Amino acid sequence: MRVGYGGGIPPNIGEGDRAAGADGIRENLDPSWLRGDPPWLDLFHVWLREAIDSRIPEPNAMVLGTADAEGIPSTRTVLCKGADASGIVFFTGYDSDKGHHLAANPYASVTFPWIALERQVHFRGAVEHVTMEETAEYWYMRPRGSQLSAYASAQSQPIETRTDLEDLAARVAAQFGGFDAGAEIPVPPAWGGYRLVPTTVEFWQGRANRLHNRVRLTRSDAGWEAVRLQP
């Protein structure tokens, strides 16, 4: 967190739009950087790769915002498991809180908060289920322990103690032959993937004196339009 408010005029006042931020890039984020189809995809992949190379913990973590049927919002951190021209993909239980929210109000936002690099990317749009084939492909790539935990957990439902949770996981593991090896674990019936299909994408690049760079892409019937926003 930045500190030092009220401590006099910084020596570089007025230079914020020219000063390199924590990402080390002197060039300022500009709408001209957003090219291709869709125009957000290439730059997003570059920034994600640079977050990975910078050894940021969980670089594919994103804050998912949903709202219930009454419009009350909720956020939580989930892992992005796919990003391509069709959108942003994550997996969860359909009977979880977020699953119920998306059933009632199939729109969401996600934010990738690469704070250490002073970069963020925000997506907003409608959310749809991925195909059963996509869900199965990802499910069978997961470690066996993760499969067992997902199969055992009634996500978002109360449970009395940690011991109860571990006992439940152990019973499910025994059902399939053990934690380390055994029978193939099928995709749970109430588990799968969602895809956020973005209509708005915003890139944020930190700069000195809070004179940050923001570029927002908005999709319409005419295509994508990129504009610079004031910070």
N, C-alpha and C positions, 0 to 999 in steps of 0.2 A: 504494500500500500504506500502510495506517495504521501509524504508529510511535508511540513514546512509552510503551510498557508500563512499569509500575512507577514512573511519574513523579508519584505522588501522586494524590489523589482529584480527579477532574474536577469543576469547579464546577457542572456541570449533572447530577451523578449523581442518578439517580432520575427524570429528566425525559425519558429516551430515548424513551418511548412517546408523548410529546407533541411532540417536536422534529421539525421538517421535515428530511428527508434531502436528498440531492443532487437528487432529482426535484422539489424545491421545493413538494411537496404537504404541507401541515400535517395534513390528514386522514389517519387511519391506515387502511390497507387492512383491510377487514372482510368477513366472509362475505356481508353484505347487498349488497355491490357485484356479486355474481355472480348475474346474472339472465338469463333468456332460455332458448333451446333451441338448442344446449347452453349452459349458463350460463357457460362460460369464454370464449365467442367474442367477445362485445362488448367486454369489458375487454381481451382480448388485442389486438384491433384498435385500441383506443384507445392502448394502450401502444406498439404497433408504430408507429402514426402519430406519436406523440410522440417516439419514437426517431429516426424519419426527420426530423421537424422540428428536432430537436436536432443534426442533421448528424453523428450517430454513424456512423463508417465501417462499411459493410456491415451496416446495421441488420437485414437479414433473414438474417444468418449465424447458424447454430445448431450446437452441438456434438452430434454424433450418436454415441450409444453402442450398440454391438452386441456380441454374444458368439459365438464359434465353437462348433462341435459339442461341444468339451470344456468349454465355459463360460468360456473365457479372454476377458476383455473387451478392447475396443479402442474408441478415440474418435478422431474427426476432425471438422473443421469443414466443413460443407456449406451451401449456400444453400437456404432455404425458398422454394419456387416456388408455393405455394398454401396457404391456410389458410381452411377453411370448416367448416360443420357436420359434414362427414364426416371431417375430420382435417387433418393436416399433410403436405404433398407435397414431395418432392425427387426429383431425377433423377440417374442415375449409370449406370455400366456394370454389367451383370449379372455379368460375370466379374471384377469388382474384388474386393478383399478383403471389403468390406462386402456386396457381392452374394452372395459365397459364405457369409458369416456368416448373412445373412438367409434364404438357401435352407435352411440347416441348423437355424436357430433364429430363426423369424420374429417376434421381439419386439425392441423397441428403446426407447431414450429419446432425447429431444432437449432441449437447454437453450438458451434465448435469453439470453445474458449481457450485458445492457445495463449494464455496470459503471459507466459514467460517470453514469448516472442512479440508481445503486444499486437496480436492478430486475433480476429474473430471472423467467423463466417456464419451468417444467419439464413435459414431457409423457412419459408412459410408456404403452405399449400394444402391441398386435399390429400387424404390418406386412403390407400386401398390395400386389400390383401394381396400378397404375392401368390403365385400359383402353388399348388400342392407339390409340384415337381421342384420348384425352387426351395420350398421349405425342406423337403426331403434331402435335397442335395446338401444343404447347409447342415441339417441335423446329423447326417452320417459322417460329416467332417469333424464334429465336436468330440472332445475327449469323453471317454466312457463315464467318468465321474460327473461331468457336466450333464450328460444325458440322464443319468440316474437321478441327479438332483432335480432336474426339470420335471422328470416323470413323477417323482415323489411329491413335489411341492404343489399344494393348492394355493397358487400365488395370491398374495394380499389377504388371505384368510387368517384369522387368529389361530395361535397354537399356544398351549399353556407354558411350556418350558423348552429350553434348548435341548434337553435330554429327550423330550418327546419328538422333537424334529429329527434328532440323530437316530432315534429308534425307528421312526418312519422311513428314513433313508435306508437304514440297514435292512428293513423288511423288504423294501423294493429291490435292493441289491440281491438279496437272497432269492427273490422271485425270478430274477434273470441270471442266476448262477454266480453272483459275486461282483465285488467292486472291480477287480483286476481283469477278469475274463469271464466268459459265459455266453449265454444266448444273446442274439442281436436284440437291441432295445428299439422298439418301434417309435415312430413319432407320436407323442401324446395327442389325443383327439382334440384337445383344446389348446393347442400350442402351434405357433407359426409366425410367419413374417408379415410385416407391413412395409409399404413403400410410400414415402412422402413424395408427391409429385409437385415440384415447386412452381409457384407462380411469382414468387418474390425471392430474390437472393441478394444479400448485402454483404460486401466485404468491408472490413474495418481494419485500419492500420494505425497503430499508435504513433503519435508525434509529440515533440516537446511542447510544453505550455498548454497542453490539451487542445492544440490545434490539429486534431486528428483528421485522417483521411477516411472518407466513407464514400463508397460507390454502390448504388443500388440498381439491380436489374429487375425489371417488371415485365411479365409476359402478358400479351394481349392477343387478340385474333390476328393482329398485324405482325406479330413476332415479339422479339425481346427489345427493350429499350433500356439503355444504361444512362444514369445521371449521377453527377456528383452531388452529395448532400453536405450541408454545413454540419459541423460536429456538435 
